[in-house]
Amino acid sequence: MKIKSLIVTLIIAAIFVAGCKGVSQLASFVKCDFDFINVNNVKVADINFSQKKKYSDFSIIDAAKLVKAFTNKKFDLNLTVNVKAKNPNQRTAAIGGFDYILWIDDVKTLAGTMNQPFEIEPGQSITMPMEFTIDLLEVLKGESRDKILSFGCGLATNNADASRVKLSLKPYFKNGTQISKFPTYITIGGDKIMPSNY
């Protein structure tokens, strides 16, 4: 009985320590310095938009792919948002994932949860690449094909401009099956002034 009680006590202690560690690492993470780097890998219908500025820049093959995607109402925009995070703290900063809101031109474009862990050692910096897929036909309802293409081209050619794209993150850590989230969002990119109703 004593051995069994000792084992139970050790398990409870291990869970408690893991929880404290998670809280500490999450607290360090939200105190990191975040900088928006850029948007890259912008693709629609598997076409790289990085060198496209207007409709005439697309080849005949590109145009055929775009028409097919538009006809099939499958006009997804794929892009990667790159964020730099620097840990100025004395402790390791880490998260198990995060809820996110992706803003484009201050419009709430996409929201969800990404189970993507990140860890930053004290005094170190990392680049956090986050991949997103946006249904352009849903976001730009009623707009013409040229308008939709212009939207994608603008994101690709102005990928250093953080004023168009912003990312709000609500990080969390996992302790077994339990998830503990930071209570508010951290917004990265542009002037960070977002609509108050998100």
Number of C-alpha atoms within 10 A of each C-alpha: 6 7 8 9 10 11 12 12 11 12 12 12 12 12 13 13 12 15 18 13 16 21 22 15 21 23 20 21 26 20 15 19 13 21 16 23 19 20 23 22 17 24 19 25 17 14 18 18 23 18 11 18 19 14 14 9 12 16 10 10 10 16 15 12 16 21 15 14 16 16 10 9 13 15 21 19 21 21 21 17 21 17 19 17 23 20 24 19 17 10 16 20 27 25 24 20 20 22 17 19 21 21 20 16 12 16 15 16 17 16 15 9 13 16 13 12 14 16 19 23 16 16 13 14 17 15 16 19 16 14 15 16 14 16 16 22 18 13 14 14 9 10 12 11 15 11 13 18 19 16 15 24 23 17 22 23 17 16 20 15 15 21 17 17 23 25 24 21 22 18 27 24 23 16 16 9 5 9 11 15 19 17 9 10 18 15 21 22 21 18 10 15 11 15 9 5 4 8
